[in-house]
Amino acid sequence: MRIYLLCFVAVWCLSQAVSVAAEDTDSDVSETARLLAILLDSGRVAIGRNQAQINDPSGAQTAFTQELFAAQTAGIFKERTGHNVNDLPNASMPALAKRLLERLFLESKKTVESYQPVLNMKGLKYKGLIPATFGTETATRFQKWSGVYLKQTAPEHLLRNANNKPDSFEAEHMKELSEASFQGNKGTVISKIDGGNSVRALLPLFYEKTCLSCHGEPKGERDISGYSKEGGKEGQLGGVISVKIDMSQLAGR
């Protein structure tokens, strides 16, 4: 009887340890997804803040460089998360996040570097590097490397790039986020799907003043990129950054 009791206790302790480990893993994946979304958006914000410099046609050598972009993106990310993306080994975050953030930051800098020849061309009033193109190109390369689903999307009536069309999960939550009760809420929506085997994160993107030169009023007027302005107003939902991490990916990370 005593032997059976000891075996029962041992099995119970092991099951509790596995349960706690699973919870820790869920928490790690959720935090990783959240940080990836914020880092991509930090790069978008840095691009938006420097749009005048980027499109300045007067000089043959732009003041907007990969180094300036990296410094500003790191600063924005630290302000929003408290983490230094330039010192990830010593950051207090999941190991999974450190590895993925390092690569996403690298891909972000590569995107800006790829535009440098165009940025340095004199006489061009539009260089093609805007928050949307930065986000799409960076997310695509990062996803190819990592297998992590990462994209920026928007409600269908605001969508400019058909490749960024929202799936049902994104569309449903964007409808909720666009309601008045969610206005100004910059938190990240975290959900588990596929029976708990995947974690999804949505970071809402609300129009700021710097966004309105392309997405504001008058509605229908062509912006600098050639698209029609949506007539958006500051504080309205313009889209989300969407992340999906499959738990099975942890084995290879």
The 8 nearest C-alpha neighbors of each residue, nearest first, counted from 0:
[[1, 3, 2, 4, 5, 6, 7, 8],
 [0, 2, 4, 3, 5, 6, 7, 8],
 [3, 1, 5, 4, 0, 6, 7, 8],
 [4, 2, 6, 0, 1, 5, 7, 8],
 [5, 3, 1, 7, 2, 6, 0, 8],
 [6, 4, 8, 2, 7, 3, 9, 1],
 [5, 7, 9, 3, 4, 8, 10, 2],
 [6, 8, 4, 10, 5, 9, 11, 3],
 [9, 7, 11, 5, 6, 10, 12, 4],
 [10, 8, 6, 12, 11, 7, 5, 13],
 [9, 11, 13, 7, 12, 8, 6, 14],
 [10, 12, 8, 14, 13, 9, 7, 15],
 [13, 11, 15, 9, 14, 10, 8, 16],
 [12, 14, 16, 10, 15, 11, 9, 17],
 [15, 13, 17, 11, 16, 12, 18, 10],
 [14, 16, 18, 12, 13, 17, 19, 11],
 [17, 15, 13, 19, 18, 14, 20, 12],
 [16, 18, 20, 14, 15, 19, 21, 13],
 [19, 17, 15, 21, 16, 20, 14, 22],
 [18, 20, 22, 16, 21, 17, 15, 23],
 [21, 19, 23, 17, 22, 18, 16, 24],
 [20, 22, 24, 18, 19, 23, 17, 25],
 [23, 21, 19, 25, 24, 20, 26, 18],
 [22, 24, 20, 26, 21, 25, 27, 19],
 [25, 23, 27, 21, 26, 22, 28, 20],
 [26, 24, 22, 28, 27, 23, 29, 21],
 [25, 27, 23, 29, 24, 28, 30, 22],
 [28, 26, 24, 30, 25, 29, 93, 31],
 [27, 29, 31, 25, 30, 26, 32, 24],
 [30, 28, 26, 32, 31, 27, 25, 33],
 [29, 31, 33, 27, 32, 28, 26, 34],
 [30, 32, 96, 28, 34, 29, 33, 27],
 [33, 31, 29, 35, 30, 34, 242, 200],
 [32, 34, 30, 36, 31, 35, 200, 29],
 [33, 35, 37, 31, 36, 32, 38, 30],
 [36, 34, 38, 32, 37, 33, 31, 100],
 [37, 35, 33, 39, 34, 38, 240, 202],
 [36, 38, 40, 34, 35, 39, 41, 33],
 [37, 39, 41, 35, 40, 36, 76, 34],
 [40, 38, 42, 36, 41, 37, 35, 43],
 [39, 41, 43, 37, 42, 38, 44, 36],
 [42, 40, 38, 44, 72, 43, 39, 76],
 [41, 43, 45, 72, 40, 39, 44, 46],
 [44, 42, 130, 40, 46, 41, 45, 47],
 [43, 45, 47, 41, 46, 42, 40, 48],
 [44, 46, 42, 48, 43, 47, 72, 71],
 [47, 45, 43, 49, 44, 48, 130, 50],
 [48, 46, 44, 50, 49, 45, 130, 43],
 [47, 49, 45, 46, 50, 44, 209, 51],
 [48, 50, 46, 52, 47, 51, 53, 45],
 [49, 51, 53, 47, 52, 48, 46, 54],
 [52, 50, 54, 53, 49, 55, 48, 47],
 [53, 51, 55, 49, 50, 54, 63, 62],
 [52, 54, 50, 51, 55, 63, 49, 118],
 [53, 55, 125, 124, 51, 52, 126, 56],
 [54, 56, 52, 57, 53, 51, 124, 58],
 [57, 55, 122, 123, 124, 121, 58, 54],
 [58, 56, 55, 121, 122, 59, 123, 124],
 [59, 57, 121, 60, 56, 61, 55, 119],
 [58, 60, 121, 119, 120, 61, 57, 56],
 [61, 59, 119, 58, 62, 120, 118, 121],
 [62, 60, 63, 119, 118, 58, 59, 53],
 [61, 63, 64, 52, 60, 53, 67, 58],
 [62, 64, 61, 53, 67, 52, 65, 68],
 [65, 63, 67, 66, 62, 68, 61, 115],
 [64, 66, 68, 67, 111, 112, 108, 69],
 [65, 67, 69, 64, 68, 70, 108, 63],
 [68, 66, 64, 70, 69, 65, 71, 63],
 [67, 69, 65, 71, 66, 70, 72, 64],
 [70, 68, 66, 72, 67, 71, 73, 65],
 [71, 69, 67, 73, 68, 72, 74, 66],
 [72, 70, 74, 68, 73, 69, 45, 75],
 [71, 73, 69, 42, 75, 41, 74, 70],
 [74, 72, 76, 70, 71, 75, 84, 69],
 [73, 75, 71, 77, 72, 76, 78, 70],
 [74, 76, 78, 72, 77, 73, 41, 71],
 [77, 75, 73, 79, 78, 74, 41, 38],
 [78, 76, 81, 82, 80, 74, 79, 75],
 [77, 79, 75, 76, 81, 80, 74, 82],
 [78, 80, 76, 77, 81, 75, 37, 82],
 [81, 79, 77, 82, 78, 76, 34, 37],
 [80, 82, 77, 78, 79, 83, 76, 90],
 [83, 81, 77, 80, 84, 90, 76, 91],
 [84, 82, 85, 86, 77, 87, 73, 81],
 [83, 85, 86, 87, 73, 82, 101, 77],
 [84, 86, 83, 87, 73, 101, 82, 88],
 [87, 85, 83, 84, 88, 89, 90, 82],
 [86, 88, 90, 89, 84, 97, 85, 83],
 [89, 87, 90, 86, 97, 91, 94, 85],
 [88, 90, 87, 86, 91, 83, 92, 97],
 [91, 89, 87, 88, 92, 82, 86, 83],
 [90, 92, 89, 93, 82, 87, 88, 94],
 [91, 93, 90, 94, 96, 97, 27, 30],
 [94, 92, 96, 95, 27, 97, 31, 91],
 [93, 95, 97, 96, 92, 98, 27, 88],
 [96, 94, 93, 98, 97, 99, 252, 31],
 [95, 97, 31, 99, 93, 94, 98, 100],
 [96, 98, 94, 100, 95, 99, 87, 101],
 [99, 97, 101, 95, 96, 100, 94, 102],
 [98, 100, 96, 102, 101, 97, 103, 95],
 [101, 99, 103, 97, 102, 98, 96, 104],
 [100, 102, 104, 98, 99, 103, 97, 105],
 [101, 103, 105, 99, 100, 104, 106, 98],
 [104, 102, 100, 106, 105, 101, 141, 107],
 [103, 105, 107, 101, 102, 106, 100, 108],
 [104, 106, 102, 108, 103, 107, 109, 101],
 [107, 105, 109, 103, 108, 104, 137, 102],
 [108, 106, 104, 110, 105, 109, 137, 103],
 [107, 109, 105, 111, 110, 106, 65, 112],
 [110, 108, 106, 112, 107, 111, 113, 105],
 [111, 109, 113, 107, 108, 112, 137, 106],
 [110, 112, 108, 114, 113, 109, 65, 115],
 [111, 113, 109, 115, 114, 110, 65, 108],
 [114, 112, 110, 111, 115, 109, 116, 117],
 [115, 113, 111, 112, 117, 116, 118, 110],
 [114, 116, 118, 112, 117, 113, 119, 111],
 [117, 115, 119, 118, 114, 120, 113, 112],
 [118, 116, 120, 119, 115, 114, 126, 127],
 [119, 117, 115, 116, 120, 126, 61, 114],
 [118, 120, 60, 59, 61, 116, 117, 115],
 [121, 119, 117, 59, 118, 123, 122, 116],
 [120, 122, 59, 56, 58, 123, 57, 119],
 [121, 123, 56, 57, 124, 120, 58, 59],
 [124, 122, 56, 125, 121, 120, 126, 54],
 [123, 125, 56, 54, 55, 122, 126, 223],
 [124, 126, 54, 123, 127, 223, 224, 56],
 [125, 127, 54, 128, 118, 117, 123, 124],
 [128, 126, 125, 129, 224, 132, 114, 117],
 [127, 129, 126, 132, 133, 130, 114, 53],
 [128, 130, 131, 132, 133, 127, 46, 47],
 [131, 129, 43, 133, 46, 132, 47, 134],
 [130, 132, 134, 133, 129, 135, 43, 151],
 [133, 131, 135, 134, 129, 130, 136, 128],
 [132, 134, 130, 131, 136, 135, 137, 129],
 [135, 133, 131, 137, 132, 136, 138, 130],
 [134, 136, 132, 138, 137, 133, 139, 131],
 [137, 135, 139, 133, 138, 134, 132, 140],
 [136, 138, 134, 140, 139, 107, 135, 106],
 [137, 139, 141, 135, 149, 136, 140, 150],
 [140, 138, 136, 142, 141, 137, 135, 143],
 [141, 139, 143, 142, 137, 138, 136, 144],
 [140, 142, 138, 144, 143, 139, 103, 145],
 [141, 143, 146, 145, 147, 139, 144, 140],
 [144, 142, 140, 141, 146, 145, 139, 147],
 [143, 145, 141, 142, 146, 140, 147, 102],
 [146, 144, 142, 147, 143, 141, 99, 148],
 [145, 147, 142, 143, 144, 148, 141, 248],
 [148, 146, 142, 145, 244, 149, 243, 242],
 [147, 149, 243, 242, 142, 146, 244, 150],
 [150, 148, 242, 138, 241, 147, 142, 243],
 [151, 149, 241, 138, 240, 152, 135, 148],
 [150, 152, 240, 239, 241, 163, 134, 135],
 [151, 153, 163, 238, 239, 165, 164, 240],
 [152, 154, 238, 158, 157, 155, 239, 237],
 [155, 153, 157, 156, 158, 238, 170, 173],
 [154, 156, 158, 157, 153, 164, 165, 170],
 [155, 157, 154, 158, 153, 159, 229, 237],
 [158, 156, 155, 154, 153, 159, 229, 237],
 [157, 159, 155, 153, 156, 160, 154, 161],
 [160, 158, 161, 157, 226, 163, 155, 153],
 [159, 161, 162, 163, 158, 164, 152, 131],
 [162, 160, 163, 164, 159, 158, 155, 165],
 [161, 163, 160, 164, 159, 165, 152, 135],
 [164, 162, 152, 161, 160, 165, 151, 150],
 [165, 163, 161, 162, 152, 166, 155, 158],
 [166, 164, 169, 170, 152, 163, 167, 153],
 [165, 167, 169, 168, 170, 164, 171, 163],
 [166, 168, 170, 169, 171, 165, 172, 164],
 [169, 167, 171, 166, 170, 172, 165, 173],
 [168, 170, 172, 166, 165, 171, 167, 173],
 [171, 169, 167, 173, 168, 172, 165, 166],
 [172, 170, 168, 174, 169, 173, 167, 175],
 [171, 173, 175, 174, 169, 170, 176, 168],
 [174, 172, 176, 170, 175, 171, 169, 177],
 [173, 175, 172, 177, 171, 176, 170, 178],
 [174, 176, 172, 173, 177, 178, 171, 181],
 [177, 175, 173, 181, 178, 174, 172, 236],
 [176, 178, 174, 175, 236, 173, 181, 179],
 [179, 177, 176, 180, 175, 181, 182, 174],
 [178, 180, 182, 181, 177, 176, 183, 175],
 [181, 179, 178, 182, 176, 177, 184, 183],
 [180, 182, 176, 179, 184, 178, 183, 177],
 [183, 181, 179, 184, 180, 234, 178, 177],
 [182, 184, 185, 181, 234, 205, 235, 180],
 [185, 183, 181, 182, 186, 203, 176, 180],
 [186, 184, 183, 203, 187, 202, 204, 205],
 [187, 185, 184, 188, 202, 203, 201, 183],
 [186, 188, 202, 201, 189, 200, 33, 185],
 [187, 189, 201, 200, 202, 186, 190, 199],
 [190, 188, 200, 199, 187, 201, 29, 191],
 [191, 189, 199, 198, 192, 200, 188, 29],
 [192, 190, 198, 195, 197, 199, 189, 193],
 [191, 193, 195, 197, 194, 198, 190, 196],
 [194, 192, 196, 195, 197, 191, 198, 245],
 [195, 193, 192, 196, 191, 197, 198, 246],
 [194, 196, 191, 192, 193, 197, 198, 246],
 [197, 195, 193, 246, 194, 245, 192, 198],
 [198, 196, 245, 192, 246, 195, 244, 191],
 [197, 199, 191, 244, 243, 190, 192, 29],
 [200, 198, 243, 190, 242, 189, 191, 244],
 [199, 201, 189, 242, 188, 241, 32, 33],
 [202, 200, 241, 188, 240, 187, 239, 203],
 [201, 203, 187, 240, 239, 36, 188, 204],
 [204, 202, 239, 238, 185, 201, 205, 240],
 [205, 203, 239, 238, 237, 236, 202, 206],
 [206, 204, 236, 235, 234, 237, 207, 203],
 [205, 207, 233, 234, 235, 210, 237, 236],
 [208, 206, 233, 210, 209, 205, 234, 211],
 [207, 209, 210, 211, 233, 206, 212, 232],
 [208, 210, 207, 211, 47, 212, 48, 206],
 [211, 209, 207, 208, 212, 206, 214, 213],
 [210, 212, 215, 214, 213, 208, 209, 231],
 [211, 213, 210, 215, 214, 209, 222, 208],
 [214, 212, 222, 211, 228, 215, 210, 223],
 [215, 213, 211, 228, 229, 231, 210, 212],
 [216, 214, 211, 230, 231, 228, 212, 229],
 [217, 215, 230, 218, 228, 231, 214, 229],
 [216, 218, 230, 220, 219, 215, 228, 229],
 [219, 217, 230, 216, 228, 229, 220, 215],
 [218, 220, 227, 228, 217, 221, 229, 230],
 [219, 221, 227, 228, 218, 217, 222, 216],
 [222, 220, 227, 225, 226, 228, 219, 223],
 [221, 223, 213, 225, 224, 226, 227, 228],
 [222, 224, 225, 221, 125, 213, 226, 212],
 [225, 223, 222, 226, 125, 127, 221, 213],
 [224, 226, 222, 221, 223, 227, 220, 228],
 [227, 225, 221, 222, 224, 228, 223, 159],
 [228, 226, 221, 219, 220, 222, 229, 225],
 [229, 227, 214, 218, 219, 220, 230, 215],
 [228, 230, 218, 214, 231, 215, 227, 219],
 [231, 229, 218, 215, 216, 228, 217, 214],
 [230, 232, 215, 229, 214, 216, 235, 211],
 [233, 231, 235, 215, 234, 206, 230, 211],
 [232, 234, 206, 207, 235, 208, 231, 205],
 [233, 235, 206, 205, 232, 183, 207, 236],
 [236, 234, 205, 206, 233, 232, 237, 231],
 [235, 237, 205, 177, 238, 204, 206, 234],
 [238, 236, 205, 204, 206, 153, 235, 239],
 [237, 239, 153, 204, 152, 236, 203, 154],
 [240, 238, 203, 204, 202, 152, 151, 201],
 [239, 241, 151, 202, 201, 150, 36, 152],
 [240, 242, 201, 150, 149, 200, 151, 239],
 [243, 241, 149, 200, 148, 199, 32, 201],
 [242, 244, 199, 148, 198, 147, 200, 245],
 [245, 243, 198, 147, 197, 246, 199, 148],
 [244, 246, 197, 247, 248, 196, 198, 243],
 [245, 247, 248, 196, 197, 249, 244, 198],
 [248, 246, 245, 249, 250, 196, 251, 197],
 [249, 247, 246, 250, 245, 251, 252, 244],
 [248, 250, 252, 247, 251, 246, 245, 95],
 [249, 251, 248, 252, 247, 246, 245, 95],
 [250, 252, 249, 248, 247, 145, 95, 246],
 [251, 249, 250, 95, 248, 98, 94, 99]]
